[in-house]
Amino acid sequence: MLNGLENNRVEWKTLADEYDAKMKVIEEEAKKQEEGNMIEKGGGGDDKKSKTCLML
């Protein structure tokens, strides 16, 4: 019975490790995409013109 419990624990640990690895990849991709969107929108701070104020 103890062997069965230990095997079950190992199986769940393996599944948890796989899940954590997949989530890490997804989070990294989301972060890269967010950074890419910031660069596309000009959020890098290099733009000297204000997007909210106009001086006439």
Contacts in CASP RR format, 6 or more apart in sequence:
PFRMAT RR
TARGET T0000
AUTHOR 0000-0000-0000
METHOD contacts of the structure
MODEL  1
MLNGLENNRVEWKTLADEYDAKMKVIEEEAKKQEEGNMIEKGGGGDDKKS
KTCLML
38 44 0 8 1.000
END
